[in-house]
Amino acid sequence: MHSLAPRGPSAGTVTVVFRHVVIFQWTAEATDAAKRAAADALNALAQQVPSVRDYRFGPDAGLADANWDFVVVADFDDEAGYTTYRDHPAHRALIADVLQPIVAQRAGVQYRLDH
């Protein structure tokens, strides 16, 4: 799993209140190189969007047959931070140029963390 160290106001404290989780199923044609490119692009994306507080992603561990292939978990201070990320031009480009060609299915959820 790859991750970005916590940063911003929430670094070292428990103030993150909004989480985005997305899971992917790769297409049968998705190559290992394309999957690595997706991980590299996600890593770069986290650095480009200041509202991201914590960013983790990686392939499924392969412990259950019904699992999906890949997960992204991103934390933000609030809903506005998430929408900034969601609508960021770099994020939109990553989806269109890197992920859509290799993603067969996507599921996502956003939720508030209760502390």
N, C-alpha and C positions, 0 to 999 in steps of 0.2 A: 504494500500500500504506500502510496506517495502522500506527502502532506506538506502543507505550508505551516510554519510555526505561527501560533497565535500572534496577532499584532493589533495595534490600535488600542482604543480605550479598554477593550476586554482582555488584553494580554495580561495573563497572570491573575485575573479575577473572574468571577462567575457573573458576567453581565450579558453574555450572548443570550438573546431571547428568541431568535428566529432561525429555523433550520430548513434547508432544502436538501432533499434526497432524491436522486434519480438513478434508476437502474436500466441497463441496456442488455439486449440480446443482440449479438453480432449476426450479420448475414453469414451464410455458408461460404461466401466468397471472400470474406474479410481475411486479409493476410496478416501474419504476425507483424510485418512491417507497418501496415496500416494501423494496427492496434497500438504499436509503439508510438507512431506519429500522433495518435489521439492522446495518449498519455503525455507526450511531450507538449502538445498544444494545450492540454488542460493545465499542466504545470505552469506554462508561460501565462496563461489566462489569469490565474490566481494573482500573479504579480501585477497585472494591468488594471485590476479593479479594486480601488482602495476600500470599498465597503466590505470586502471579504475579510472576515476575522479569522476563520480557520477553514482549511480546505483539504479534504482527504479523498483519495480515490484509489481504485485498484481492481484487479481481477478477482473473481470468485475463488475461494479456496478449494473448490471442487469436492466438498464433503457431502453434498446432497444433489441427486440427479435433477431435481426440479428447480434448482437455483438458476438465476440469470447470470450473465457472463461478467458484468462490470458494474461498479457502483461509484457514484460521486456524492459526497456529503459536504455541504458548504454551510458555514455558520455566519450569521450577520447580527448586528445589534438590534435590528428591527425590520419591519416589512419594507420600508423605504430602501434599506440597504440591499435587500433581495431584489427589488424591482430595478434598482440601479444596475445590478449584476445581470439580471435577466435581459434588460434592454440595451446593455453595453454593446457598441458596435463590434468589439473584439469577440464577445460571446456569440453574437448573431452570426458572425463570419465563421467561427469555429464550428457551429452547428451545421451551417450550410456547406462548408468546404471540406470539413474533416469527418464529422460524425454521420451526417445523413447518408453518405455513400456506403457506410459499413454497418449501419444500425438497422436491424430487422424490426425490433420493437423497443419502445421506450415507455417507462412508467415513472411518474414523479409525484412527490408530495411535499408540501411545505407545512410547517407547524410551529407553534409557539412552544418554547421550552418552559416548563414550570419549575421554579426553583424553590 
